[in-house]
Structure formats: C-alpha cells, structure tokens
Amino acid sequence: MKATGIVRRIDDLGRIVIPKEIRRTLRIREGDPLEIFTEKDGEVIFKKYSPIGELAPYAMEYAETLARFLGCTCAVCDRDSIIAAAGAAKRELSERRLSPEMEELMSENRTFRREREADRLPVTDADERRLAAAAAPISTMGDVIGAVIMLSSDEKPFPEDSDYKVICAAAGFISRHMET
C-alpha cells in the first residue's frame, strides 16, 4: 500500500471526501461503485467495483466464441479496462486501460461502427494502432458498465452488417444476464 500523505476527516454523516487528484489518477467518476474492505488492524480499503469483472471467466468464454465466429480479435471490457480478450491481439489487450475515446463512447451510451478509414476509435490508451471495428455498450438499469468490442484488422478493417449485429446482440445478451 502506498501512503499519499493526505488526511481527511469524516463528517457528521459518516462521509469522507476522496481527493480530486486521487479520483483522477484512479479514474473514479461520480456515481462509480466502490467496494469496501476492512483489515483486522483497522485499515479500511476502497476498491473500484466492476460488475463485469465478477464475470471474468464467463466474459473470456464469450470473447473466445465471438473471436472464433467473427474471425477477428474481440474483447469485453468494463468502464476502465479490458476484462477479457480473444484472437490475435489477445496478449496486447489483456488488462489494458481503455482509451479516453472508448470511455467517452461508453459514457454517451453509444454504439460504434467503423465505416471509413477516417473513423478511428482506439481501444486502449497504450496502443493507437488497435482500433475498434464495432463496439456496443453493456448496460444495466440504464447505467453503462462495459462494452463488447470487435477490433479492426488488416484482413477485416470494417465490420460487415452481420458482424455489427452480432456485437450489438452480444452486448444486449450480457446486459440482460447482468440484470438477472
């Protein structure tokens, strides 16, 4: 654990403010769920909660099935990073942080379909070459909690209509699964 040197008091309602610089660094947004852990020595630990992260093995199987069916790299992500990836770029994507553009797409609850060379949606913040061909948000009760992504490749830079529909259906299926 890393000490920050920041001290905050608990107010009369039991609240504590997480400093802006820590929220920015850890990409904690207003309304994000935090899981609370306690240690025997009195430590209280807050951890960003990812409902999609709870389904990591299931998400991996789903990504593998999509990658085999579509013939390209596919991924399932939460609001911050790739949870599961399958296909040629699996190693480069696994557990990488999402690009600001991908985060913005999800915050606007929009789908994406690459139709022209100029349409550029980087998937991760570490690699501008990995572009989305199609992406659809996973949402529960109106809140976007992740996305299903099909990546562009040299062989398949643009998704076909059926590819786009499969990605949207996959996101819809996971959304329904998360609500039950």
ABEGO torsion letter per residue (X at the ends): XBBAGBBBBBBAAGBBBBBAAAAAAAGBBBGBBBBBBBBAAGBBBBBBBBAAAAAAAAAAAAAAAAAAAAGBBBBBBBAABBABBBEAAAAAABGBBBBAAAAAAAAAGBBBBBABAABBBBABAABAABBBABBBBBBBGGBBAEBBBBBBBAABABBBAAAAAAAAAAAAAAAAAAAX
